[in-house]
């Protein structure tokens, strides 16, 4: 694991702030923002994914959710269904991820980012 330095702490704080702003602004943060930036800091794919998930463990989106709730933009029934199954999916996905070689996992991650980006740019 990386040695904790002042510059690393500052970089992690910038990553957290950027992920938080983009999470509140457009609904992305963990995998799309935190993981690639941790990779740039020299984390392995597994370390970046695990650290990103750990950062999301506490209720990091609570205040953003409150803002969306106040404006009537949350469908709680859908959110609860997604959340319940997300827990199971996260468990199964993490079991699979830790058994995959980092180089292959990084390629899978990159392809998924490209597919999402292509759909967002070219799709309706």
C-alpha positions in Angstrom: 0.0 0.0 0.0 1.1 3.6 -0.6 2.9 5.5 2.1 0.8 8.3 3.5 2.3 11.6 2.6 1.0 15.2 2.7 0.8 15.2 -1.1 -1.0 11.9 -1.2 -3.5 13.2 1.5 -4.1 16.3 -0.6 -4.6 14.2 -3.8 -7.1 12.0 -2.0 -8.9 15.1 -0.7 -9.2 16.4 -4.3 -10.4 13.0 -5.5 -13.1 13.0 -2.8 -14.2 16.5 -3.5 -14.3 16.0 -7.3 -16.2 12.7 -6.9 -18.6 14.4 -4.5 -19.3 17.3 -6.7 -19.8 15.1 -9.8 -21.9 12.7 -7.8 -24.3 15.5 -6.8 -24.1 17.1 -10.2 -24.6 14.2 -12.6 -24.8 11.1 -10.4 -21.3 9.6 -10.9 -18.5 9.3 -8.5 -17.2 5.9 -7.4 -16.2 3.8 -10.4 -16.1 6.5 -13.0 -14.2 9.1 -11.0 -12.5 7.6 -8.0 -11.1 4.4 -9.5 -9.3 6.0 -12.5 -7.8 8.8 -10.4 -6.5 6.3 -7.8 -5.0 4.3 -10.7 -3.2 7.6 -11.7 -1.8 7.7 -8.2 -0.3 4.3 -8.6 -2.9 2.1 -7.0 -3.4 -1.4 -8.5 -6.8 -2.0 -10.1 -7.9 -4.1 -7.1 -6.7 -1.5 -4.6 -8.5 1.3 -6.5 -11.7 -0.6 -6.7 -11.6 -1.7 -3.0 -10.7 1.8 -1.8 -13.5 3.3 -3.9 -16.0 0.9 -2.5 -14.7 1.6 1.1 -15.1 5.3 0.5 -18.7 4.8 -0.5 -19.5 2.7 2.6 -20.6 5.5 4.8 -23.7 7.5 3.7 -21.6 9.8 1.5 -24.6 10.9 -0.7 -26.9 11.8 2.2 -26.9 15.5 1.6 -27.1 15.2 -2.1 -30.1 12.8 -1.7 -31.8 15.4 0.6 -31.5 18.1 -2.1 -33.0 15.8 -4.8 -35.7 14.6 -2.4 -36.7 18.2 -1.6 -37.3 18.8 -5.3 -39.3 15.6 -5.7 -36.8 13.8 -7.9 -36.5 10.5 -6.0 -38.6 7.4 -6.6 -38.1 5.7 -3.3 -39.7 2.4 -4.4 -37.2 2.1 -7.3 -34.3 3.2 -5.1 -35.0 0.6 -2.5 -35.3 -2.2 -5.0 -32.0 -1.1 -6.7 -30.3 -0.8 -3.4 -31.3 -4.2 -2.1 -30.1 -6.0 -5.2 -27.0 -3.8 -5.4 -25.9 -5.2 -2.1 -26.0 -8.8 -3.5 -24.5 -7.7 -6.8 -21.6 -5.9 -5.0 -20.9 -9.0 -3.0 -20.9 -11.3 -6.1 -19.0 -8.8 -8.2 -16.3 -8.4 -5.6 -15.8 -12.1 -5.3 -15.4 -12.4 -9.0 -13.1 -9.3 -9.3 -10.6 -10.5 -6.7 -10.2 -13.8 -8.7 -9.4 -11.9 -12.0 -5.9 -10.9 -12.9 -5.4 -7.1 -12.5 -4.4 -6.6 -16.2 -7.6 -8.3 -17.4 -9.7 -6.5 -14.8 -8.3 -3.1 -15.9 -9.2 -3.9 -19.6 -12.7 -4.9 -18.6 -13.0 -1.7 -16.6 -11.8 0.4 -19.6 -14.1 -1.3 -22.0 -17.1 -0.6 -19.8 -16.1 3.1 -19.4 -15.8 3.3 -23.2 -19.2 1.7 -23.7 -20.9 4.0 -21.2 -19.1 7.0 -22.8 -20.2 6.0 -26.3 -23.8 5.5 -25.3 -23.8 8.9 -23.5 -22.2 10.7 -26.4 -23.9 9.0 -29.3 -27.2 7.7 -27.8 -30.4 9.5 -27.3 
